[in-house]
Structures are given as C-alpha cells and as structure tokens.
Amino acid sequence: MAKIQIERFSEGSFSPCPDEVAGEEPLQITVDGFPVAVVMRTPGHDEELVSGFLLTEGVVGSLGEVRRIDTEDQNHARVFLEDDVELDRARLSRNLFSASSCGICGKATIDSVRQQHERIEGGSYPADRLLDFPAKLRAAQETFGRTGGLHAAGLFDDEGELLVAREDVGRHNAIDKVIGWAAKENPTGTALMVSGRVSFEVMQKALAGRIALVAAISAPTSLAVEFGQESGQTLVGFLRPPSFNVYAGLGRLRR
C-alpha cells in the first residue's frame, strides 16, 4: 500500500485528507535465465504467485519440476528447474504475456491457451454454504478495506470454511497466488471464489489447479460457461445472498 494525500470533494467544497492506494509493481519472472513474463502485481506472496503462474500457464506440469524459486530481489523472481526438465522456450515466446488486468492478452488464439487437463468428475458441495462465501472473503480482504482497489480470490473447503485468501491488483494474480498456496498445502475438495467476473482464463486456471467449483459475485462470460460445461466444473455467478445463478455443473451442488 502507498499512503498519499488527496483532495476530497464533499458538500460543495474540497478538503485535503490522507488516503491509501493499492500497491502495484512489476515482477519479472525468468525460468533458467529465460525471461518468461512481466506480471503487474501487488507485492507480497510472490513465491506463491510464481508457483501458481508456472502451473496455470503450463510452464511446468507440477511443482516437482521446480528446484528453487528465488524472490530475494524485490521485483525479480528467478525460477530454477530440475536438471531433467526442459523448458519449451519457443512456445513461451509465442504465447505468454501477463498483465494485472488481463492474463489472456497477447496470446494468439483461444486454441493456443486451451491447456490439456483432464475433465473433473464427481464430488458434491452443499449449496447453502455458498451463500456464506462473499461475506467470508470480504472479511479477509484487509487491504481492500483500506484502499478499495484490489481483487481477491479465496479457497474454501467442503464445509464452506475459508482456507486461504489473497488480494492483488490483478484478478488473475490473486488466483495464481491461492493456487500456488494450494499446490504446496495440498488441501482437498476446494472451491474457488473470486471478487469479480469469471472469464475463460479464470476457469482454465481453476482447472489446472484441479478446482471443481468456481463462484463469483459478478457474471461469467459465455466462453467461461462453455469451458465449465466441457471441463466438468461447477460455475456459479451473481453469488449475492440470498441467491445465485448456476451456469454449469448443477449436479455437483446438493441441497
């Protein structure tokens, strides 16, 4: 966060007052010395962000392929792969570019970002527990409460309890952070809640993290709905108690 002075207009006049704005800085990610991406993010939990990014963008198949992630330099993450892992530099050069507002920007076609992950089958989730997601995620958004300028993502267990929440100026970055956390902690039966809308890439990232249920306060895109139907994921939108919409995977929700 950054503390600044602003002028606030109220009741017909301006007055100076202090304020806080969400921090945003670039993080350069290099893998075995090869520059992969520059991610505009909110500093903090950088190793989790990089771990999730590597998984959801298909740079590695699992964190077992990563020997070390060095984040000692404030805005530079150096990833070192295991000796027997080969980096596909040509594919990365063609397809990867990441920004805080749009993780899909710069990728050539929709087909180029469709990653090969198995369809998710089975599982169930109590429908009424979803209604508690927004309040629980909002309560965990400490920085948003002071700045109003960050996206959030949270992982919930099968009983509707919040396992982890992460904030970031970029919606996709927040998702990568929680997926990076989950890759290390290995929780089971998680559901993902995001603070904004659900795009194709949000669903893709969740599938890469083997997350069967994705919920959002706002609307999904048509491609997100199509993806959820194909991937076997449950997609919930407009989650605003006392109601929500189900766009895919209704069978996973139990009354």
N, C-alpha and C positions, 0 to 999 in steps of 0.2 A: 504494500500500500504506500501511497505518497500523500503527505499532508500538504495542503495548499490553502491559499486564501482566495475566496471568491466574493462576488457581489451578488447578494440575493435580493430579488425583486419581490416585494410584498406590500400590499395595501398602498400601492401607488408610488413607492419610493425604493431606492436601492440602499442596502446596508452591507458593510463588509462582515464576513464571518469565516471561520475555518471550516474546511471540509476534507474528506479523504476520498481519493480515487483509487480504483483498482490498478495494481502494477501490471505492466506489460513490457516484457523484454524478449529479445530473440534468443533462441537456444539452437546452436548449430550442432547437428548430430553427424558424427563421422563413424564409419564402421571399417575397422582395419585400415585407417588412414584415408578412406574414400568418403568424400562429402556426400551424405545421403539426403539431408533436408535441413532447412532452417524453419523452426517452429516458433511462431509468436505465442508466448505463453505467460502465465502468471508464475513467477519464480516460486519454487517450493515443490518438494516431492519429485524432483527432476528424474531420479533413477526410476521411479515408478512410471513416470510419463514416457521415458525412453523404452522401458521394458514393454509397456503396452503398445507403443508405436511400432516396435520391431515385430511384435506378434500380429497386430491387426493389419499392418501393411504387408505382411508376408515376407519381411526381410529374413526372418528365421522361422522355423517350424515350431520351436519350443525354446524356452529359456535355457534348456540344457545345452544348446549350441553356443551360448554366450559364456565366455570365460570371465569377463570382467566389464563393468561399466564405470568409467571414471568421470565423476562430475565435480572434481575439485575446482576446475576453472568455472567461474560463475555462469558464463553463457556458452559453454562448450562441453558437450558430452562426447566422450571418446569410448566407443564400443570395441571390444576385442573378442573376436570369435575363437572357438576352439580350433586347433590346428587342422582337424579333418573336415571343417566346414568351409565350403566355397561360396563366396558372395557373387550373386548374379549382377554384376555392375551394369551390363547393357540394359537389362530390364529396369533397374532403378533409374538410370539416366533418362529413359523414355517416360516413365510413368509417375515418378514421385515428386510432389511439391506440396508442402503443407503450410497453411496459414491459420491464424487464430479463428477466422470466421468461416472458412470453407476448406475442409480437409480434402475435398474431391477436386479442387481447382487444379488445372494443369494436366490432368490425366486424360489421355487421348479419347477414349470412348468408354461407354458403360461396360462393354465387354472386357476392357482392359483392367477394370477394377473388381470384376467378379472373381473372387478367390475360391479355390476349391476346398470347401469344408463340408463335412458330412451333415446331412439333414438331422435335426434334433427330433427325436421321437420320445413319446411317453412323458410321464411326470404330471403332476397336478398342483394347483395352487388355490388356496381359499380366496374366493372373490372378494369377500367383505374386507379382508386385510389390506387390499389395495387402497381402500379409502383412507387409510392412515398414512400412506406414503408421502403425500405432499407436505403435511404438517411436520412429519419427522425429518424430511430432507431440508425443509426450510429452517427448522430449528438448529440444524447442523451447519448452516451457511453463515459462519461468523463474519467473514469478510463482506459478504453481500449485505449483511445487516448494517454495516457501516458505510458501504460505498454504493450499493445498488447496481454494481457494474459487472457482476460475474455470473457465468453459467455454473451449474452444478450437476453432478452425477452421483448417484448413490446405489449401493448394492444391498439388497435385503435378503434375509434367509427365508426358509419355507414357512416360518411363523410370522412373517411380516416385521421382524426386527431389523433395524438398520445396522449393517455390518461395518460399512465404511462410506464416507462421503468426501468428495474432493471438489474444489472450486477452481475455476480457471477462466481467463478472459475468452478462451476458445472452448466451445461446446465439445468438440472432438478431443481436445486435450484433456478435459475433465474425464471423459470416458476412458481414454487411454490410461489415465492415472489409476482409476479404480480397477481396470482390467490388469494393469501391471501389479497392483496390490494383490488381486485375486490369484494371479499366476504364482505368486510366492506363498501366499497363505493357504491356497487350495481349499476354499470353502465349497460346500456342495449345495445344489438346488437354489442358486442365487437368481434374483430378479433385479433388473436394472431400471432405475427411474432417472429421467433427465428433466431438466428445468425448462427446456424449450420445446421445439418441434422435433419430430422424428424424420430424418432423411434416410435415403438408401444407405449411406455410409454408416449411420448410427446402427442400423440393423446388421450391416456387414461386420462391423467391429464387434457387436454383441455375439454374433455367430462365431467369430474367430475366438472369442472368449468362452464359448460354449454356454451362453446365457440364453435360456429358453423363453424368458418373458421380458418384454421391454414396454415400459409405460412412460407417458409424458403428459405434462399439463396441457400442452398445445396439440396441434394437429399433425398427423403423419402425411407424407407425400404419397402420391399414387405409386411411385416406384418402391417406396418402403413397404406399402401394403402388399404389392406383388412379391417382393422379396420374402416377406414374412410367410406368405402362403406357400412359397416354394421351399423355404428352409425349415418349415415346421415350427417356427417361433410363434408365440402369442404376442400380439401387438395391441396395446391399449392406448387410446388417445383421449384428450379432453378429460383427464382424470381430475375432476373438480367435485369433491363431495357435495351432495350425496350421490353423484352419478359418474359414469364414464362410458366410453364407446369401445367396443371390441372390433378390431378390423381384421384380425387373423388369429387362428388358434383358439377358438372359443372352447373347444373340448378340454383344454388344459385347466380351465377355471371351474372349480367346484363350488356349489352353493353351501 
